[in-house]
Each structure stands twice: as structure tokens, then as C-alpha cells.
């Protein structure tokens, strides 16, 4: 099978590409930056956010190799960045449009990476299945970009019979998630700061999220890719997560225990645009993909810390403070913003 992955230089794209190679498939990546983790598969450098005319063989006049399926991961994914720079959210929708036009021209099935952010902050304590997303509760421009992109996917299925799967991810963490000067994510950020003896801030004392170890996420995607190409599972929206909630306080405790440090912790109100509670209902993924996540947070954090230490030992130049987010001050809910 020949798989084209957009956003192939990111954490999920890199892990997915390597998994597909190990399974015997051909992988071709498209990203605006070189892959910092591996050169095991080719990467075409291209910004997919341009307003390109339709082109049958690729995007923007660039010829792509033949493919059997497109996995669209490319997006600006920093929620807080898109609060400050909402035009990036529009660019996310443009990227999806360009990918769909490419796929439509060649009748290729598409897998789209969405997010638990589409559910908003509505606190369904019984779990979030795929049917309860209420877009009136959109929390941020990033959420809106994923909602809009999902809508594009669904419209292309209806108007052009384009086969698809939409996967809604939740706090994916683990291997190849250490590029903190480009993309700050909570798990590697906490590992980095706690390992350095630096204080950390938890925004939202009761914030409860569903953390997904990257191998579980990629395994679910691999199951979905195979079933979509064979048309055994088609035109479905599916949560990919572990299905268990953990607070950021619990996350801090697990990382601190693994590092054998005592955390210096400050608790602040949740930030504007953030989802403060989400626990996925993964029953649909189990039924349709014959998939079961294997890594609870208590097992995933030691793996993430071990990989972090191994990577940091090989790249001591990364052992430096992470610049504070200058936008934090105006994003707090208590600020009246």
C-alpha cells in the first residue's frame, strides 16, 4: 500500500510513517519542514496553506507520487497561538481544502486528523461519543478550524463520493514529541521543566484530559488505514484516545515520581480557549477497528520520560530554558478577556 502523509514531520506523522514502513507499506511525506527525527521515508517540502488551483497530480503544481490513500495531519496545532493569530485557523481549513481537491482529482480515500477540541467545554461526565459534538460551544479558532475541516470532509463525501475516516485525537504524547522551541505540549514541557528543577504551572486545578500514548494512536490509525483502503470501514468519525481521564495534577505526580523530584507547582485558572474536561468514549473504535489501547498514563509516562532522557543525552544543546509564553497574561479566564 502507498500512503501519502501530510504533516509527516510532526510527532504523529513520524510515528505513523515508521509504523507503516515496518508493516511493509510505502510512505511519502509532505511537510513545510524537514523531519528532525528520521530520514527513513522521503519528505517533500511544501506549505499546503496556499490558495492553489486544482491540479490532478499533486497540490500547487507539485507532482506527487502515486498513492492509495492520503493521511492529512498537517495543521497549525497550538491552540493558544491560534487565539492570538486566528488567520492560522483559516490556513488549517485551506490546507484541508487543498488536500481534498487533490484526493478528489484522483479518487483517493482520505483520513483526516481532527481533535477532541471539537467537543468544546461542555463537561459531559459520562464520556464523549462521536455524536454529541455541539459546535455552538466552540472554544477557540483552532477548534473552529477542525470543525470546518470536518465539514469539508463530510461535504466532499456527499457531493463527490470521496471515502473518508475522521479520527479525533486527544493529547497524544510520547516518542518524537520534544521539539519544545517550536511546539510546546504539556507532557514534554513538564518533563523538561521538572528535570531541570524548574517550577511548573498547572492551568486548571480540576482540568481532566484523556492522554493517549502515541503507539496506541498510531495503531488505531494503522487499523483504520487498512480498513478504509479495503472499504471495510468507510465514512466514519472515530475517537482515538485511551478512554480514561487524568488531571494535570496527576500528570505532574507521575512525571515527578519517574524523575524522582519534588515538584514546585503553581495552580492558576484555566486559559481562554481551552477544554477543561474530556474523557473519550472509544466504543466505536473498538467495534469498527478491532482496536484496543494498551498504554494507560501510569505506563506511558515512564516510557515518555525514558525517551526524553535518551534524546536529551544525544542532544545536550536542547538543555536550556523554554521561553515563557508571552500571551499567557491575557488568556486567563479570570482576566476578563
N, C-alpha and C positions, 0 to 999 in steps of 0.2 A: 504494500500500500504506500502511496506517495502523499505525504502530509505537508501542507504549507502552513506555517505558524507565523502570524503577525505578533509583534511584541515578543519575539523569540529570545531577546537578550535579558529579559526580566527573570524573576525567580521562578514563576510557574512555567514560563516558556522554556527556560533552560532545563528544568527538571523533566518537563514533558518531552522535550526533544530527545534527551538522553534515554528516557524510558522507551520511547518509540523505536529508537535505534537498537536498543537492547532486544526489543521484540522482533527485530528483523525488518523494520519499515524504513523507507527513505524519508528524510526530513530536509526541508528547505525553510530558512528563516527570513523574515523581513523585519527590520527594526531601524530606528533612526540613529542607533549607536551600536558599536561593535559589542559582541558578547564578551564580558570581562571574565567569564568563568570557564568557557570551553571553546575550542575550535573544532569540535567533533562533527559539526554539520555547517554547511555554508550559510552565510548571512548576507543578504542584500541590504545595503544602507539606503533607506528611503523614509522620508517623512510622509506618512499617509494622510496627513491633515490638509493637504492642498485641495483646491477646487479643480479636480481633474475632469476632463471629458471622458466619456465612456470609451473603453479600449478593451477589446476582446481578450488579448493575450496577457494582460497584466494591469497595472494601475499607473496612470500618468505617463503612458507611452513606454513604460519599462516592461520588457518581456520577462515573464515568469516561467519557470519550468513546469511541465505538465504535472497536475496534481489530481488526487482522487477526493480530497476533502480540504477545506480551509478551516483552521482553528484561529479565531480572531480574539487575540488577547491584548492587542495594542490599545493603550489608553493613558491619559493623564490620571493617575490614581491617588494623588494626595488630596484628601477631602478638604483640608484646610487651605491648600494652595488654590483650589478652585473656588473657595469662598472669596478669597482675595482677588483672584483672576478668573472671573466666570467665563471669559472667552475661551478658556481651555475646555470647559464643558461643551461648548459648541463644537470645538475641534474634535472632541470624542465622538460626537454624533456624525460629523463629517467623515471621520475615519471609517465608521461603520457603514455609512452610505457607500463610500468608495469600494469597500470590501464586498458589499452585497452586489454592487453593479458588476464587479469583476466575476463574482460567482454566478450571477445571472447569465452573463455572456457565455459561460462555459457549462452551465447547468451543474454546478458543483454544490454539494451539501456544505452547510456552514455550521460550525459550533461557535457560539458567542459566549464570552465570559462576562456574566453580569455579577451582581453583588447583593448581599443581604441589605445594603443601604436602600434598596428599592422598597423595603417594607416600612421605612420610616421609623418613628419612635413611638409606637402605639402600645407597647407593653402588653402583648398577648402572652400571658404567663403559661398557657397550655402548650405553647410551641407554635412555630410559624410554618404552616404548609404553603404550598405554592399558590393557592387560590386566594389568600387573604390580603395580598398586597393592595393597599389603598393609596393611590397616588396623590390624594388630597393632603397626605401627611409627608410629602416630600421634604426632606430635611436640608438639602444643600444642592448647589448646582451640580456637584458630582452625582448625587442621587438622580437628579433630573436627566443627566446625560446617559445614565444607564437605562432609565425608564424610556427615554426617547429612542435609544438604540434597540431596546427590546421591541418597541413598537414598529420600528423599521423592519426588523427581522420578521415579525408576525405579518406585516403588510406584504412583504415580498413572498412569503409562503402563500398568502391568499391570492395575490394578483398574478404571481409568476410561477406558482407551484415549486418554490425553492425549498428543499428539505432542510430542516434545522434541528439543533438542540440548543437550548439556552441553559447554562449552568450558573447558578447563583452561589458564589463563593462566600466564605466567612472567615476572616482573619487567618489567612494561610501563613504559616511560619515554618522555619527550618532551613535546610541547606540552600545556599546561594541567596541569602537574604541579609547581606551585610554591607550593602553599599549605602551607608548612612549619610554620607555627604550629598547624595543625590535623592534618596528616598528614605525618609525616616518612618520606620514601622516600630510598633510598640515593643515587640519581643526582642529584636536585636538591640534596640535603643536601651532597654532596661538591662540587658546583659552587658552591654558596653559600659554603661554608667556604674552599675553595681560592681563590675570587675575592677573599675578604676577607683572605687571608693567614693564616687560622686553621689550627691543627693538625687533623688528622683521625685517627680511629681505625678500623682495619680489624679486625673481629671474625672471626678465622679466616683464617690466612695462606694456606691451601690451598683456602679456600671457592671453589667454582666454580659459577656460575649461568648460566642461559640468558636473556640480556637481550633483550627484544622491543620494537622501536621501535613506537610507538603506531599509526602508519599501517598497519603490517603486521598488527597485532592487529585493527584496525577493518576492514581489507579482508577478512580471513578471516571476521569476523563478518558483514559485509555479504553475502558469498557464502553463508554458512550461512543467514541470514535468508531470502534469496530461495529457496533450495532447500527449506527447511523449510515455508514457506508453500505452495509448489507441491507439497509431499510428494515431492520427488525425493530428498531425503536426510532421514531421519527416525529418531528413537530411536537416536542415536549419541552416544558420548562421544569428544571430539576434542581433542588437544593443539594449542594455538595458541602457537607460540614461534618463535624463529629457527632453533633446532636446532644451536646452537654454544655451547660453554661458554667462559666468561671468568672469571678470578679477579677478586676485588675489587682486588688489586694492579694488574692490567692496566687495570681501570676507572679507577683513580686516575691511572695513567700517561697514559691517553688524555685525561682531563679536564685534567690539568696541562699537557700539551702544547698543547691547544687554548687554554688560558688564558695560556700562556707563563709559568708559575710553577714554582718548585721546591717540591714538597710537603713539609710537616713531618708525617711519618707515624709512628704508633704501631700496633703489632700486638698484639692481645690474643686470648685464646681465644674460640672461637665461643660464642654465647649460648644459654642454655637455650631450647628450643622452636624453634630454627632448623634448617632444612635446609641442609646444608653442601656438598652436591653434587647438581646436577641438570642434565642435558642432555636435551632432549626429542627423542623420535622423532616427527617430523612427517609421516611417510609417509601416515598415514590422512587428514590434512588435504589433502595433495596429491591423493590419489586421489579423495576424496569431494567436495571443494570446488573442484577445479581451481584451487588457490591455491598461490602461491609467495612466501615472504617476500623482500623486496627490500633490506633495510637491515641489514647487519652492524654490529656495535658501533662499529667504526672509522669508519663513515659516520654512524651515528646520533648519536654523541656530539657532533660538530661542530654538527649541527642542533639538538640539545638545548641546547647552550651558546649558540648564536645566539639561540634563542627566549628563553632565560633572560635574556640581556643586553637584548634588546628589551623584555621585560616589566618588568625591573627599572628600566630607564630611564624607563618610563612610571609606575612605582610606587616612587619612591625611599623611601617610608615603610617599605618592607619590608627596607631595608638596615639590619638590626640583628641582633645575635646570636640564635641559636636556643637556647632553654633546654635545658640538659643533661637527659638522661633520668634522672630520679631512681631509676628501677628498675634501671639497668644493674648496680649493685654486686651485687645478689643473684641476677642471672640468669646470671652467668658459670658455665660448666660446672665450672671449677676451684674454685668456691666451696663445692662440696658441697651446693648447693641441690637 
